[in-house]
Amino acid sequence: MTRVAGIDCGTNSIRLLVADFDPATGELVELDRRMTIVRLGQGVDKTGRLAPEALERTFAACREYAAVIEEFGAERVRFVATSASRDAENRDEFVQGVLGILGVEPEVISGDQEAEFSFTGATRELVAHDHLERPFLVVDIGGGSTEFVVGEEHVRAARSVDVGCVRMTERHLVVDGVVTDPPTAEQIAAIRADVEAALDLAAQTVPLAEARTLVGLAGSVTTVAAIALGLPEYLSSEIHHARIPYETVREISERMLTATHAERAAIPVMHPGRVDVIGAGALVLLAIMERTGAAEVVVSEHDILDGIAIKTAEEVEADRLRS
């Protein structure tokens, strides 16, 4: 078994997975998985820079994760940074801070690399499910970007586009520094227009219409699923591989976009960091389902983080063989 740690630092959250990898079976055995909302992408779409307070929140989470990694004794650590840190003018400040805390330099990966990791993490288990038709369309709805990947067992086509729950919220729902609560019809239409344009862009590379199973990843999707299932609290085991019908997604999207902040915050499964961005995130998912004609979305709790861990462990094994 090879013990590795993967960290995924996105626009809205930073997550850690420590796991053992069995090279004989390709199975990943989870030892510790955690997530912290840090909003690293706070204001990036407007200013082009990572805010000092966002950096400090992220570095605080990194210090916590460093202690966990040391406790478990991971053989190799890989830190992957996505949309917000790709866009920021002061990303060197972010890189040096992470390096000083964790001893590894963050890989500011491209959207295509992000999609590859997401597909691996999401579909490694699903390929054994004969009842799920292929090809899969994996959609990873993040804070700043959404990745689209089509493939069977391996990636056939991928594209990253700059629509995500935080970016759409900040671009269209924030007025004078305050999130409109609830948003107006005009604001919702503006998000819709951005998402539809992004889908047009994605369709130039990824054959969206060919997909037979839609697999949804990340917090916007899992939160919609948790609401749909009526869970009293966030239960990963219930959410993982849940199948949520289109009509349910439509109803929840409309509910999130018409509810007040207090009403959204009162939902038992709602993470405090998602209260203001879940409306935009749910709308992105709904638009994808309408464009692809998907009757349902298969929700996966295994995503880019699992893909990072799998690929890292495979690299460790390859290094062993070479030596």
Salt bridges, closest charged atoms under 4 A:
ASP8 OD2 - ARG15 NH2 2.91
ASP20 OD1 - ARG3 NE 2.82
GLU30 OE1 - ARG33 NE 2.90
ASP32 OD1 - ARG34 NE 2.88
ASP45 OD1 - ARG167 NH1 3.02
ASP45 OD2 - ARG171 NE 3.18
GLU56 OE2 - ARG63 NH2 2.56
GLU64 OE2 - ARG34 NH1 3.07
GLU75 OE1 - ARG320 NH2 2.66
ASP87 OD2 - ARG167 NH2 2.73
GLU89 OE1 - ARG49 NH1 3.83
GLU107 OE2 - ARG78 NE 2.65
GLU114 OE1 - ARG86 NH1 3.15
GLU125 OE1 - HIS240 NE2 2.89
GLU125 OE1 - HIS241 NE2 3.63
GLU125 OE1 - HIS302 ND1 3.15
GLU152 OE2 - ARG156 NH2 3.20
GLU153 OE2 - ARG134 NH1 3.77
GLU170 OE2 - ARG39 NH2 3.66
ASP181 OD1 - ARG264 NH1 3.36
ASP194 OD2 - ARG171 NH1 3.01
ASP194 OD2 - HIS172 NE2 2.73
GLU196 OE2 - ARG192 NH1 3.28
GLU196 OE1 - ARG291 NH2 2.74
ASP200 OD1 - ARG291 NH1 3.03
GLU210 OE1 - ARG156 NH1 3.01
GLU247 OE2 - ARG250 NH2 2.10
GLU254 OE2 - ARG250 NH1 2.79
ASP276 OD1 - HIS261 NE2 3.70
ASP276 OD1 - ARG264 NH2 3.64
GLU290 OE1 - ARG192 NH2 2.81
GLU296 OE2 - ARG243 NE 2.78
ASP303 OD2 - ARG15 NH1 3.06
ASP306 OD2 - ARG33 NH2 2.80
GLU314 OE2 - ARG124 NH2 3.36
GLU315 OE2 - ARG78 NH1 3.07
GLU317 OE2 - ARG320 NH1 2.77
ASP319 OD2 - ARG76 NH2 2.91
ASP319 OD1 - ARG322 NH2 2.29
